[in-house]
């Protein structure tokens, strides 16, 4: 009996086949393992780039509320040889595993609508998303300042080229909506199911973040999504949609905030849409995303933080 079989028998009291069956039936357990694996691979990646890397406790003594406001991420990193107490906090995430189901891409009609917005009428769609976000912001600002006349609502700060949750550029793939529809109709309907998307058999792959944590900002606004100040850099592992453990990065201060709460990040950012038409090749990343950690840090210059030793996971 090998090491894996022995481990499973000792820890769970079943054979490997039974353990594998249970794991396949439990997306939560599957996701937890992938998350831990992603963190390990990021640590190795950053160390190869010459960074010191320290893991931050998920729940320090006193529970999650005892986490430092400056260390609500997964890692502290600093270039080796830097004597100053200057660290960047990295939040490591995997992509949303059911992103396509969430936006109803389990039928061709919805896929057609999505692809048309990103490929044929993208400029119009960008303007619509930006204007809608700004209108929602203005309404929230007016409501907040009427209730809190002594407080100032933060400024609206969205990218005009890639607003909202993000609008990947598929402009050169099709010439018309009819052409997209013809392409979609070359695939069987059973390839547009949740299972097909999870197994990477569908003709589309939606790469999105997933950050559902609920937070209350310094103004007292509670919303579902991290605060922009919780970490310096968001690191996203694309494995679930590309089949490879590859990372992309964004400075939290440059990600588009929630329209109604400028201190909150959004739950779901859309980074790219991969298609079978291009062999699922990734497109050039749009601002504020970077393929390389060093490039992200050098280009966006995140503000360093002091390391809080009470937050370190010494395992």
ZIGIWO-V113683 format. One line per field, one symbol per residue. phi: phi as a letter, one per 20 degrees, with the letter a starting at -180 (. if undefined). burial: I if it has 9 or more other C-alpha atoms within 8 Angstrom, else O. A space follows every 50 residues. Layout:
phi: ???
burial: ???
This chain:
phi: .fgfffffffecmcefffffffffecgffgffffffffffffgfffffen dfccfegfcfgonffefffececdbecbffneeeeccdedddcefffdgf ffemeebffffffffffedddgfffgfffffffffffffffffffffcfe ddffffbdffebfmfocgedgeecebffffffffffdfffeddgffffel dffcceecfbcefecdefenedbeqfefefbeceddeegfddmcecdccb fgfdffffgebfedeefcdeeacecfgdmlffeffegdececffffffed lfefcefeffefeef
burial: OOOOIIOIIOOOOOIIOOIOOOIOOOOOOIOOOIIOOIIOIIIOOIIOOO IIIIIIIOIIOOOOOIIOOIIIIIIIIIOOOOOOOIIIIIIIIIIIOIII IOOOIIIIOIIIOOIIIIIIIIOOIIIOIIOOIIOIIOIIIOOIIOOOOO OOOOOOOIOOOIIIIIIIOOIOOIOOIOIIIOOIOOOOOOIIIIOIIIOO OIIIIIIIIIIOOIIIIOOOOOIIIIIIIIIIIIIIIIIIIOOOIOIIII IIOOIIIIIIIIIIIIIIIIIIIIIOOOOIOOOOIOOOIIIIIOIIIOOO OIOOIOOOOOIIOOO
